[in-house]
């Protein structure tokens, strides 16, 4: 019963989203315009602030990935009862430095604007 209700609800949502997409594709069909949803348009200033904030978040994510990458490498080698190799360590640390550098560059460039 519960599974059937979920399937019916998902089917109804899919139909509504499909009709919404069709209403934008065919603006001359009057009955489809009931399903049309126009997103509110943001000002240029608000869009610029959102873009700046997302660039900073992306830079922070890259830095965090750079910090976590060597930890994941060493944890993985320990969990699988292997010895960390020199090549693996160098690749892990090199990738870490690259990710931290990319993140810092993204934040620095965004801060300069």
N, C-alpha and C positions, 0 to 999 in steps of 0.2 A: 504494500500500500504506500509506504513512505517513498520507496524507489519510484513508483509510478507518478506520485505527486512531483517529485524532483524532475523527472523527465518531462512532464507536462509544463512545468514552470520554465524550464530551460528552453523548451520548444517555443513557448509564447515569447520569451525574451529574444530568441533568435529571429522570430518573425517580426517583432517590433523593430529590432535593429536593422533588419533587411529592408523594411518599409521606410525607415528613416533614411537609409542610404539611397533608396530609389527616389524618395521625395526630393533629394538634392540633385539627382541625376535627371529627373523629369519634372522641372518646375511648372510646366504647363498643365500637368494633371492635377486638378483641383482637389480631389479626394485624398491624394497622397500628402498634400501639404499639412494635413492634420498631424502627421507623424514627423514633420520637419522640426529639427532642433538646431537653432543657430547659437553657437557659442558666443558668449559676450566678448567683444573685441577689447583688447587691452591697449592702453596707451603706449606710445613708443618708449616713454620713460620707464614704465613698469616692465615692459619687455626687456629693456636694457638691464634693469636691476635683476630680473630673473636670470638672464643670461650670465651676468657677472656672478651671481650667487652659485649658479650651477657650475661655472668654471672653477670656482673656489672649491666646491664640494668634490669635483672630479680630481683636482689637485691633491686634496686631502686623502681621497681614496687611493690614488696612486702611491702616495707616501706610505700609507698604512699597508698596502700590498707589498711594497718594498721592504718594510720592516718584518712582515710576517713570512715572506718567501723563504729566508734561510731557516726560520723556525720549523716551517712545514717540511723542508728538505730533511733536516736532522731528525725531526719526529718520525717522518716516514721511514728513514733508514733504520732507526731504532726499533720501530714497531715491526718491521719485517726482518729483524735480526740480521741486518747487513751492516757492514762497516762503511762509514762515509768515505767516498773516494776524493782524491784531489781534484779530479775533473768536475765531479758533481758539486764540490764545495766552491770551486772557482766560478762555475756557471751560476750557481745559486747567488753568490755574492755579487757577481757581475750584473745579474738581472736585478738584484736588489738595488745596487747603485744606480742602474739605469732608471728604474721605476721611481726612486726617490728624486733623482735629477729631473725627470719629466714632471713629477708633481710639483716640485719647487719652481720649475720654470713656468708651469701653468699658473701658479699662484702669483709669481712675481710679475709676469706679463699682464695678468688681470689687474694687479694692484697699480701698475704704472698708468693705465688708461684713465 
